[in-house]
């Protein structure tokens, strides 16, 4: 927090002429991708265990870290509607 205050004071308390001469530090590139627990590969989209928050690249019904078993809910099967027969007279 102290470094943030120092940075803000350094940039905004100087007048406009001095501010043009200041050399600001370059922005630091941060890679926010997570590493999967199974292969240690960096992934952008993966599966997360809801108990221990382990990240995996492939779905598994049992977490290999905390051994929690997940119930796989399948979409409900819809019954086909019967077609009405047309009565011709």
Backbone as ProteinMPNN parsed JSONL, in Angstrom:
{"seq_chain_A": "XXXXXXXXXXXXXXXXXXXXXXXXXXXXXXXXXXXXXXXXXXXXXXXXXXXXXXXXXXXXXXXXXXXXXXXXXXXXXXXXXXXXXXXXX", "coords_chain_A": {"N_chain_A": [[0.83, -1.188, 0.0], [2.001, 1.183, 0.686], [3.769, 1.599, -1.412], [2.019, 2.105, -3.491], [0.894, 4.542, -2.702], [3.207, 6.11, -2.757], [3.792, 6.013, -5.501], [1.502, 7.283, -6.602], [1.719, 9.856, -5.457], [4.152, 10.631, -6.579], [3.554, 10.796, -9.288], [1.256, 12.485, -9.529], [1.62, 14.812, -7.989], [3.536, 16.321, -9.152], [4.19, 19.062, -11.406], [2.81, 19.871, -14.69], [4.847, 20.155, -16.636], [7.038, 18.818, -15.485], [5.932, 16.3, -15.258], [5.838, 15.39, -17.892], [8.475, 14.778, -18.311], [9.0, 12.672, -16.662], [9.853, 9.263, -16.297], [7.961, 6.577, -16.439], [7.496, 3.404, -14.831], [7.479, 0.398, -16.829], [4.467, -1.373, -17.771], [3.706, -4.486, -16.198], [3.492, -7.656, -17.591], [1.138, -10.081, -16.883], [0.44, -13.465, -16.662], [-2.548, -14.966, -16.479], [-3.473, -17.538, -16.666], [-4.348, -20.776, -15.477], [-2.7, -23.634, -14.028], [-3.257, -27.014, -14.736], [-4.02, -29.669, -12.434], [-3.514, -32.273, -13.106], [-1.761, -32.557, -15.36], [-0.094, -30.4, -15.228], [-0.183, -28.415, -17.142], [-0.661, -25.215, -18.686], [-3.84, -23.825, -18.789], [-6.726, -22.294, -20.27], [-9.471, -22.635, -20.073], [-11.163, -24.809, -17.97], [-11.982, -27.545, -15.736], [-13.234, -27.317, -12.425], [-12.871, -28.5, -9.163], [-15.444, -28.483, -6.856], [-15.093, -28.764, -4.161], [-12.335, -28.808, -3.26], [-11.198, -26.975, -4.944], [-9.418, -27.677, -6.982], [-7.941, -27.627, -10.225], [-8.661, -28.941, -13.395], [-7.875, -30.263, -16.64], [-9.348, -32.084, -18.066], [-12.575, -33.627, -17.73], [-13.432, -35.495, -14.849], [-15.19, -37.945, -13.019], [-14.472, -38.344, -10.392], [-12.629, -36.52, -8.098], [-9.166, -36.251, -8.202], [-7.582, -35.14, -6.278], [-8.937, -34.615, -3.77], [-10.611, -36.753, -3.719], [-13.394, -36.638, -4.041], [-16.575, -37.68, -5.06], [-18.482, -36.928, -7.848], [-21.824, -36.324, -8.762], [-23.224, -37.054, -11.785], [-25.348, -35.239, -13.581], [-27.669, -35.908, -15.946], [-29.243, -34.523, -18.86], [-32.815, -34.196, -18.846], [-34.828, -36.718, -20.367], [-36.953, -36.208, -22.983], [-40.217, -37.187, -23.737], [-41.512, -38.325, -26.805], [-44.051, -36.604, -28.478], [-47.312, -37.741, -29.196], [-48.703, -37.93, -32.387], [-51.704, -36.509, -33.546], [-54.324, -38.166, -35.147], [-55.888, -37.366, -38.173], [-59.293, -37.167, -38.757], [-61.132, -38.175, -41.432], [-64.044, -37.502, -43.204]], "CA_chain_A": [[0.0, 0.0, 0.0], [2.889, 2.342, 0.739], [4.333, 1.835, -2.747], [0.963, 2.721, -4.293], [0.836, 5.948, -2.298], [4.418, 6.745, -3.271], [3.631, 6.136, -6.951], [0.491, 8.31, -6.888], [2.288, 11.158, -5.116], [5.226, 10.907, -7.525], [2.993, 11.135, -10.592], [0.23, 13.523, -9.56], [1.993, 16.051, -7.31], [4.439, 17.104, -10.001], [3.441, 19.887, -12.351], [2.643, 19.269, -16.009], [6.138, 20.104, -17.336], [7.847, 17.744, -14.893], [5.258, 15.028, -15.529], [6.218, 14.962, -19.236], [9.854, 14.299, -18.265], [9.094, 11.48, -15.822], [9.855, 7.968, -16.966], [7.168, 5.672, -15.616], [7.881, 1.997, -15.015], [6.626, -0.266, -17.83], [3.486, -2.297, -17.179], [4.163, -5.867, -16.087], [2.555, -8.616, -18.181], [0.833, -11.184, -15.973], [-0.284, -14.564, -17.296], [-3.553, -15.383, -15.506], [-3.924, -18.905, -16.904], [-4.093, -21.697, -14.364], [-2.086, -24.915, -14.388], [-4.099, -28.131, -14.306], [-3.39, -30.507, -11.423], [-3.183, -33.601, -13.641], [-0.623, -32.53, -16.283], [0.652, -29.16, -14.98], [-0.221, -27.579, -18.342], [-1.438, -23.992, -18.548], [-5.112, -23.91, -19.499], [-7.576, -21.112, -20.171], [-10.782, -23.102, -19.643], [-11.024, -26.152, -17.424], [-12.957, -28.012, -14.748], [-12.794, -27.013, -11.07], [-13.52, -29.264, -8.099], [-16.171, -27.551, -5.995], [-14.724, -28.991, -2.762], [-10.96, -28.395, -2.962], [-10.844, -25.976, -5.955], [-8.39, -28.152, -7.905], [-8.272, -27.329, -11.613], [-8.335, -30.059, -14.278], [-8.1, -29.978, -18.058], [-10.356, -33.042, -18.528], [-13.553, -33.957, -16.695], [-13.341, -36.796, -14.193], [-16.273, -37.999, -12.032], [-13.884, -38.37, -9.051], [-11.5, -35.601, -7.975], [-7.96, -36.987, -7.821], [-6.933, -34.484, -5.15], [-9.664, -34.849, -2.513], [-11.385, -37.979, -3.931], [-14.826, -36.382, -3.985], [-17.316, -38.24, -6.193], [-19.488, -36.0, -8.35], [-22.988, -36.909, -9.417], [-23.378, -36.523, -13.134], [-26.771, -35.071, -13.894], [-27.923, -35.922, -17.377], [-30.445, -33.761, -19.193], [-34.001, -35.06, -18.842], [-35.247, -37.254, -21.659], [-38.317, -35.787, -23.3], [-40.979, -38.185, -24.478], [-42.032, -37.834, -28.076], [-45.493, -36.381, -28.444], [-48.07, -38.526, -30.17], [-49.388, -37.124, -33.386], [-53.14, -36.763, -33.636], [-54.78, -38.614, -36.456], [-56.983, -36.572, -38.725], [-60.453, -37.977, -39.126], [-61.721, -37.694, -42.683], [-65.416, -37.991, -43.333]], "C_chain_A": [[0.874, 1.251, 0.0], [3.473, 2.646, -0.637], [3.29, 2.461, -3.676], [0.852, 4.205, -3.971], [2.038, 6.708, -2.841], [4.302, 6.98, -4.778], [2.644, 7.25, -7.29], [1.007, 9.71, -6.566], [3.344, 11.574, -6.134], [4.666, 11.387, -8.86], [2.108, 12.378, -10.532], [0.583, 14.799, -8.801], [2.969, 16.889, -8.127], [3.605, 17.932, -10.977], [3.506, 19.27, -13.749], [3.968, 19.165, -16.761], [7.014, 18.977, -16.795], [7.244, 16.369, -15.192], [5.625, 14.489, -16.915], [7.627, 14.38, -19.251], [10.01, 13.029, -17.425], [9.069, 10.214, -16.678], [9.147, 6.989, -16.039], [7.629, 4.239, -15.835], [6.952, 1.324, -16.025], [5.629, -1.192, -17.149], [4.014, -3.728, -17.221], [3.089, -6.779, -16.665], [2.38, -9.791, -17.228], [0.019, -12.222, -16.737], [-1.245, -15.144, -16.265], [-4.069, -16.8, -15.743], [-3.53, -19.789, -15.728], [-3.442, -22.965, -14.893], [-2.97, -26.04, -13.864], [-3.311, -29.026, -13.35], [-2.938, -31.846, -11.99], [-1.927, -33.58, -14.514], [0.301, -31.339, -16.066], [0.776, -28.288, -16.235], [-1.031, -26.327, -18.06], [-2.692, -24.105, -19.401], [-5.888, -22.62, -19.298], [-8.96, -21.471, -19.661], [-10.618, -24.523, -19.148], [-12.148, -26.47, -16.462], [-12.378, -27.784, -13.355], [-13.577, -27.871, -10.094], [-14.181, -28.271, -7.152], [-15.812, -27.714, -4.527], [-13.345, -28.413, -2.465], [-10.417, -27.357, -3.945], [-9.645, -26.375, -6.81], [-8.867, -27.931, -9.332], [-7.793, -28.479, -12.487], [-8.633, -29.678, -15.715], [-9.155, -30.906, -18.65], [-11.303, -33.366, -17.38], [-13.301, -35.355, -16.155], [-14.44, -36.839, -13.138], [-15.767, -38.059, -10.595], [-12.673, -37.446, -9.049], [-10.281, -36.388, -7.5], [-7.244, -36.364, -6.637], [-7.62, -34.825, -3.836], [-10.561, -36.079, -2.568], [-12.891, -37.799, -3.716], [-15.478, -36.954, -5.238], [-18.42, -37.261, -6.58], [-20.616, -36.77, -9.004], [-23.137, -36.242, -10.773], [-24.862, -36.445, -13.433], [-26.921, -34.974, -15.407], [-29.164, -35.103, -17.675], [-31.648, -34.691, -19.245], [-34.377, -35.485, -20.261], [-36.704, -36.87, -21.878], [-38.996, -36.871, -24.118], [-41.512, -37.552, -25.755], [-43.549, -37.699, -27.974], [-46.155, -37.218, -29.531], [-48.774, -37.577, -31.128], [-50.858, -37.512, -33.415], [-53.488, -37.177, -35.061], [-55.94, -37.748, -36.913], [-58.091, -37.516, -39.156], [-61.043, -37.372, -40.393], [-63.108, -38.298, -42.839], [-65.861, -38.034, -44.752]], "O_chain_A": [[0.525, 2.259, -0.615], [3.653, 3.81, -0.994], [3.636, 3.258, -4.548], [0.729, 5.031, -4.876], [1.896, 7.829, -3.33], [4.68, 8.044, -5.268], [2.914, 8.072, -8.165], [0.757, 10.65, -7.321], [3.418, 12.744, -6.509], [5.233, 12.279, -9.491], [2.205, 13.241, -11.405], [-0.115, 15.8, -8.965], [3.196, 18.056, -7.809], [2.483, 17.568, -11.33], [4.181, 18.262, -13.957], [4.193, 18.176, -17.46], [7.658, 18.265, -17.564], [7.974, 15.391, -15.359], [5.714, 13.275, -17.103], [7.945, 13.567, -20.119], [11.056, 12.382, -17.479], [8.336, 10.132, -17.664], [9.671, 6.621, -14.987], [8.104, 3.901, -16.919], [5.764, 1.641, -16.074], [5.907, -1.734, -16.079], [4.688, -4.124, -18.172], [1.921, -6.694, -16.285], [3.356, -10.419, -16.816], [-0.976, -11.889, -17.382], [-0.811, -15.748, -15.284], [-5.017, -17.223, -15.08], [-2.509, -19.569, -15.076], [-3.612, -23.325, -16.057], [-3.383, -26.03, -12.704], [-2.089, -29.128, -13.447], [-2.064, -32.493, -11.412], [-1.106, -34.492, -14.422], [1.375, -31.279, -16.664], [1.726, -27.517, -16.37], [-1.984, -26.366, -17.282], [-2.623, -24.438, -20.584], [-5.729, -21.938, -18.286], [-9.563, -20.709, -18.906], [-10.006, -25.353, -19.82], [-13.143, -25.749, -16.387], [-11.193, -28.02, -13.119], [-14.801, -27.962, -10.181], [-13.54, -27.322, -6.698], [-16.195, -26.873, -3.714], [-13.189, -27.621, -1.535], [-9.283, -26.904, -3.79], [-8.929, -25.508, -7.31], [-10.06, -28.036, -9.616], [-6.661, -28.942, -12.348], [-9.527, -28.876, -15.984], [-9.796, -30.552, -19.64], [-10.905, -33.38, -16.215], [-12.996, -36.281, -16.907], [-14.617, -35.858, -12.416], [-16.545, -37.849, -9.665], [-11.792, -37.572, -9.899], [-10.356, -37.11, -6.507], [-6.375, -37.003, -6.045], [-6.969, -35.272, -2.891], [-11.206, -36.417, -1.576], [-13.571, -38.718, -3.259], [-14.993, -36.739, -6.349], [-19.197, -36.823, -5.732], [-20.387, -37.749, -9.714], [-23.169, -35.016, -10.88], [-25.545, -37.465, -13.526], [-26.372, -34.079, -16.051], [-30.05, -34.996, -16.827], [-31.52, -35.849, -19.643], [-34.26, -34.715, -21.214], [-37.571, -37.17, -21.058], [-38.423, -37.404, -25.068], [-41.911, -36.387, -25.769], [-44.232, -38.577, -27.447], [-45.626, -37.376, -30.631], [-49.355, -36.568, -30.729], [-51.208, -38.688, -33.321], [-53.001, -36.604, -36.035], [-56.85, -37.438, -36.144], [-57.856, -38.521, -39.827], [-61.41, -36.197, -40.418], [-63.296, -39.495, -42.621], [-66.995, -38.424, -45.032]]}, "name": "protein", "num_of_chains": 1, "seq": "XXXXXXXXXXXXXXXXXXXXXXXXXXXXXXXXXXXXXXXXXXXXXXXXXXXXXXXXXXXXXXXXXXXXXXXXXXXXXXXXXXXXXXXXX"}
